[in-house]
Amino acid sequence: VQLQASGGGLAQAGGSLRLTCKTRGINFRIADMAWYRQVPEKQRDLVASITSGGSASYVDSVKGRFTVSRDYSRNTMSMQMDNLKPEDTGVYYCNTYWRGRQWWGQGTQVTVSS
């Protein structure tokens, strides 16, 4: 199983970034997926998730600003991040639970300057 996250970078407050998670080794059509964020010395926290059927949910702090989606033809999950805020800064990880365990991508850094 491989999860490869990309798309992070530096943005100004109010700007946008788009994260993508390319998956291999799972049946993407039946796998629930998620994005987590981690800042130094803190635990990894759930930001958004999307079911195999495409139903998305978000933590309150990103509702109305982030949109998670999935492309079944490319086995990828994406997250459009708009109106970014400095508190969105962190390393973003894509995640899935497959064959009895959690799988994580390598993380992509998002830095939002004020």
The 8 nearest C-alpha neighbors of each residue, nearest first, counted from 0:
[[1, 24, 23, 25, 2, 22, 102, 97],
 [0, 2, 23, 22, 24, 3, 104, 102],
 [1, 3, 104, 22, 21, 20, 103, 4],
 [4, 2, 21, 104, 20, 1, 22, 105],
 [5, 3, 20, 19, 104, 106, 107, 2],
 [6, 4, 19, 18, 107, 7, 20, 3],
 [5, 7, 18, 17, 19, 8, 16, 107],
 [8, 6, 109, 108, 107, 5, 18, 16],
 [7, 9, 109, 108, 110, 10, 6, 16],
 [8, 10, 110, 111, 109, 11, 7, 112],
 [11, 9, 111, 14, 110, 112, 12, 8],
 [10, 12, 112, 111, 14, 13, 113, 9],
 [11, 13, 84, 83, 113, 14, 112, 111],
 [14, 12, 82, 83, 11, 84, 15, 81],
 [13, 15, 82, 11, 83, 12, 10, 81],
 [16, 14, 81, 80, 83, 82, 10, 13],
 [15, 17, 80, 79, 18, 81, 7, 6],
 [18, 16, 79, 78, 6, 80, 19, 15],
 [19, 17, 6, 78, 77, 5, 7, 79],
 [18, 20, 77, 5, 4, 76, 6, 21],
 [21, 19, 4, 76, 3, 75, 77, 2],
 [20, 22, 75, 3, 2, 74, 19, 4],
 [23, 21, 2, 1, 74, 75, 20, 3],
 [24, 22, 1, 0, 25, 2, 21, 74],
 [23, 25, 0, 1, 22, 26, 27, 2],
 [26, 24, 27, 23, 0, 22, 97, 30],
 [25, 27, 28, 29, 30, 24, 23, 74],
 [26, 28, 30, 29, 25, 74, 71, 22],
 [29, 27, 26, 51, 30, 71, 52, 74],
 [28, 30, 51, 27, 26, 31, 52, 50],
 [31, 29, 27, 51, 28, 32, 26, 95],
 [30, 32, 50, 51, 49, 95, 29, 33],
 [33, 31, 95, 49, 48, 94, 30, 50],
 [32, 34, 48, 94, 47, 93, 49, 95],
 [35, 33, 93, 47, 46, 92, 94, 48],
 [34, 36, 45, 92, 46, 44, 91, 43],
 [37, 35, 91, 44, 90, 43, 89, 92],
 [36, 38, 43, 90, 89, 42, 44, 41],
 [37, 39, 89, 41, 40, 90, 36, 88],
 [40, 38, 41, 37, 89, 42, 90, 43],
 [41, 39, 38, 42, 37, 43, 89, 90],
 [42, 40, 39, 38, 37, 43, 44, 36],
 [41, 43, 37, 44, 40, 38, 39, 36],
 [42, 44, 37, 36, 35, 41, 45, 38],
 [45, 43, 35, 36, 42, 37, 46, 41],
 [44, 46, 35, 47, 34, 36, 43, 58],
 [47, 45, 35, 58, 34, 57, 44, 36],
 [48, 46, 57, 34, 56, 33, 45, 58],
 [49, 47, 33, 56, 55, 32, 34, 57],
 [50, 48, 55, 54, 32, 53, 31, 33],
 [49, 51, 31, 53, 54, 52, 32, 55],
 [52, 50, 31, 29, 30, 53, 28, 49],
 [51, 53, 50, 54, 29, 28, 49, 31],
 [52, 54, 50, 51, 49, 55, 69, 68],
 [53, 55, 50, 49, 52, 56, 51, 48],
 [56, 54, 49, 48, 53, 50, 67, 57],
 [55, 57, 48, 47, 49, 54, 58, 67],
 [58, 56, 47, 62, 46, 59, 61, 48],
 [57, 59, 46, 60, 61, 47, 62, 56],
 [58, 60, 62, 61, 57, 63, 46, 56],
 [59, 61, 58, 62, 57, 46, 64, 63],
 [62, 60, 64, 59, 65, 58, 63, 57],
 [63, 61, 59, 64, 57, 60, 65, 58],
 [62, 64, 65, 61, 66, 81, 60, 59],
 [65, 63, 81, 61, 62, 82, 80, 66],
 [66, 64, 80, 79, 61, 81, 63, 62],
 [67, 65, 79, 78, 68, 80, 64, 63],
 [66, 68, 78, 77, 79, 65, 55, 49],
 [69, 67, 77, 76, 78, 66, 70, 53],
 [68, 70, 76, 75, 77, 71, 53, 67],
 [69, 71, 75, 72, 73, 74, 76, 68],
 [70, 72, 74, 73, 69, 28, 75, 27],
 [71, 73, 70, 74, 75, 69, 28, 27],
 [72, 74, 75, 71, 70, 21, 22, 69],
 [75, 73, 71, 27, 22, 72, 70, 21],
 [74, 76, 21, 70, 73, 20, 69, 22],
 [77, 75, 69, 20, 19, 68, 70, 21],
 [78, 76, 19, 68, 18, 67, 69, 20],
 [77, 79, 67, 18, 66, 17, 80, 68],
 [78, 80, 17, 66, 65, 16, 67, 81],
 [79, 81, 65, 16, 15, 17, 64, 78],
 [82, 80, 15, 64, 83, 65, 14, 79],
 [83, 81, 13, 14, 64, 15, 84, 12],
 [82, 84, 13, 12, 81, 14, 15, 80],
 [83, 85, 12, 86, 87, 111, 13, 82],
 [86, 84, 111, 87, 112, 88, 113, 12],
 [85, 87, 88, 84, 111, 89, 83, 110],
 [88, 86, 85, 84, 89, 83, 111, 110],
 [89, 87, 110, 86, 109, 111, 85, 90],
 [90, 88, 38, 37, 109, 36, 108, 91],
 [89, 91, 108, 37, 107, 36, 106, 109],
 [90, 92, 36, 106, 107, 35, 89, 108],
 [93, 91, 106, 35, 34, 104, 36, 94],
 [92, 94, 34, 104, 33, 103, 20, 35],
 [95, 93, 103, 33, 102, 32, 34, 92],
 [94, 96, 32, 102, 101, 31, 97, 33],
 [95, 97, 101, 100, 102, 99, 98, 94],
 [98, 96, 99, 100, 95, 101, 102, 30],
 [99, 97, 100, 96, 101, 25, 102, 95],
 [98, 100, 97, 96, 101, 102, 95, 30],
 [101, 99, 96, 97, 98, 102, 95, 103],
 [100, 102, 96, 95, 97, 103, 94, 99],
 [101, 103, 95, 94, 96, 100, 104, 97],
 [104, 102, 94, 93, 2, 92, 105, 101],
 [103, 105, 2, 3, 93, 106, 92, 4],
 [104, 106, 3, 4, 103, 92, 107, 2],
 [107, 105, 92, 91, 104, 90, 4, 108],
 [106, 108, 91, 7, 90, 5, 4, 109],
 [109, 107, 90, 7, 89, 8, 91, 110],
 [110, 108, 7, 8, 88, 89, 90, 9],
 [109, 111, 88, 9, 8, 10, 108, 89],
 [112, 110, 85, 10, 11, 88, 12, 9],
 [113, 111, 11, 85, 12, 10, 110, 9],
 [112, 12, 85, 11, 111, 84, 13, 10]]
